[in-house]
Amino acid sequence: MDTGAFRSTLETHGIGREVSDAIVDLVEDSREQFVTNEKLELEMTKLRGELRGEMAELRTELRGEMSDLRSEVKLDFAGLRTEFAEHKTHTTRLVLGTSGALGLLMIMLRFLPA
């Protein structure tokens, strides 16, 4: 209800203009102390903006850290792949060398007199 409608309503009920002015002044003076829906909406909008900003910063920071970790994991995986290839080569050489040595031993045993 606006001020004019309030004053006319009071005058209709027989309340003097001075009383309605005093009530309106009192309400307007104390209105600043109350939290209105508009103030709450403005505050929530402001907080929402701040929260979105912080979330964007955290998202950027997290993406950077994840990128660093991803590159470290790729390096570790490449290192493991290299170690596995070296191990596989070493094992293959060992097996071939052992089987070759056993083959030579068997051939030498055939030429030995019994």
C-alpha positions as CSV (number, residue, x, y, z in Angstrom):
1,M,0.0,0.0,0.0
2,D,1.4,3.4,-0.9
3,T,1.5,6.4,1.3
4,G,-1.4,8.2,-0.4
5,A,-3.8,5.3,-0.1
6,F,-2.8,4.8,3.5
7,R,-3.5,8.4,4.4
8,S,-6.9,8.4,2.6
9,T,-7.9,5.2,4.4
10,L,-7.0,6.8,7.8
11,E,-8.9,10.0,6.9
12,T,-12.0,7.9,5.9
13,H,-12.0,6.4,9.4
14,G,-11.8,9.8,10.9
15,I,-8.2,10.0,11.9
16,G,-6.5,13.4,11.5
17,R,-3.9,14.3,8.9
18,E,-1.3,14.9,11.6
19,V,-1.7,11.4,13.0
20,S,-1.4,9.8,9.5
21,D,1.7,11.9,8.8
22,A,3.3,10.8,12.1
23,I,2.5,7.1,11.3
24,V,4.0,7.4,7.8
25,D,7.1,9.1,9.2
26,L,7.5,6.5,11.9
27,V,7.2,3.6,9.3
28,E,9.6,5.2,6.9
29,D,12.2,5.8,9.7
30,S,12.0,2.3,10.9
31,R,11.8,0.7,7.4
32,E,15.6,0.9,7.0
33,Q,16.0,-1.5,9.9
34,F,13.9,-4.2,8.3
35,V,15.2,-6.5,5.7
36,T,13.1,-6.4,2.6
37,N,12.8,-9.1,-0.1
38,E,14.5,-6.8,-2.5
39,K,17.5,-6.5,-0.2
40,L,17.6,-10.2,0.2
41,E,17.5,-10.8,-3.6
42,L,20.2,-8.3,-4.1
43,E,22.4,-9.9,-1.5
44,M,21.7,-13.4,-2.9
45,T,22.6,-12.2,-6.4
46,K,25.8,-10.7,-5.1
47,L,26.7,-13.8,-3.2
48,R,25.8,-16.0,-6.2
49,G,28.1,-13.9,-8.4
50,E,31.0,-14.2,-5.8
51,L,30.4,-18.0,-5.5
52,R,30.4,-18.4,-9.3
53,G,33.7,-16.5,-9.5
54,E,35.3,-18.6,-6.8
55,M,34.0,-21.8,-8.4
56,A,35.5,-20.7,-11.7
57,E,38.8,-20.0,-10.1
58,L,38.8,-23.4,-8.3
59,R,37.8,-25.1,-11.6
60,T,40.7,-23.5,-13.4
61,E,43.1,-24.4,-10.6
62,L,41.8,-28.0,-10.5
63,R,42.2,-28.3,-14.3
64,G,45.8,-27.0,-14.1
65,E,46.6,-29.5,-11.3
66,M,44.9,-32.3,-13.2
67,S,46.9,-31.4,-16.4
68,D,50.1,-31.6,-14.4
69,L,49.2,-34.9,-12.8
70,R,48.1,-36.2,-16.2
71,S,51.5,-35.3,-17.7
72,E,53.3,-37.0,-14.7
73,V,51.2,-40.1,-15.2
74,K,52.0,-40.2,-18.9
75,L,55.7,-39.9,-18.1
76,D,55.5,-42.6,-15.4
77,F,53.6,-44.8,-17.8
78,A,56.2,-44.2,-20.6
79,G,58.9,-45.1,-18.1
80,L,57.1,-48.3,-17.1
81,R,56.6,-49.2,-20.8
82,T,60.3,-48.7,-21.4
83,E,61.2,-50.8,-18.3
84,F,58.8,-53.5,-19.5
85,A,60.4,-53.5,-22.9
86,E,63.9,-53.8,-21.4
87,H,62.7,-56.6,-19.1
88,K,61.1,-58.4,-22.0
89,T,64.3,-58.1,-24.1
90,H,66.4,-59.4,-21.2
91,T,64.1,-62.3,-20.6
92,T,64.0,-63.2,-24.3
93,R,67.8,-63.1,-24.4
94,L,68.0,-65.2,-21.3
95,V,65.6,-67.8,-22.6
96,L,67.3,-67.9,-26.0
97,G,70.8,-68.1,-24.5
98,T,69.7,-70.8,-22.1
99,S,68.1,-72.9,-24.8
100,G,71.1,-72.4,-27.0
101,A,73.5,-73.5,-24.3
102,L,71.3,-76.6,-23.6
103,G,71.3,-77.3,-27.3
104,L,75.1,-77.1,-27.5
105,L,75.4,-79.3,-24.4
106,M,73.2,-81.9,-26.0
107,I,75.2,-81.9,-29.2
108,M,78.4,-82.2,-27.3
109,L,77.0,-85.1,-25.3
110,R,76.3,-87.0,-28.5
111,F,79.9,-86.7,-29.6
112,L,81.2,-88.0,-26.3
113,P,82.0,-91.7,-26.2
114,A,79.6,-93.6,-24.1
